[in-house]
């Protein structure tokens, strides 16, 4: 699976989505740096080189500004992004379809040197 970020997202987020979701049978990546917090996947059979046109795009979803990354747990993708009208939004998406399951938005006043969220959600049991 490959998920694209909108043009407001840095290329590293698009790359993170591609790496995290490159296989429908891939294991969970429920926290920053992965299941073992070492930025290493134990998955086997991953591509060593990309096809000329890149991996197949199965779905896309527009996201707000941010420099964080997604996590994957039990067929769901969790992402923190920013909408300047709303503030920060924690979003839960279906891994197979990209459809939004739920969203929790909250005001996040103030300014920072670079726009957008910088957080990576963590999933532990029923808590995000």
Buried (B, 14 or more C-beta within 10 A) or exposed (E): BBBBBBEBBBEEBBEBBBBBBBBEEBEBBBBBEBBEEEEEBEEEEEEEEEEEEEBEEBBBBEBBBBBBBBBBBEEBBBBBBBBEEEBBBBBBBEBEEBEEEEEEBEEBEEEEEEEBBEBBBEBEEEEB
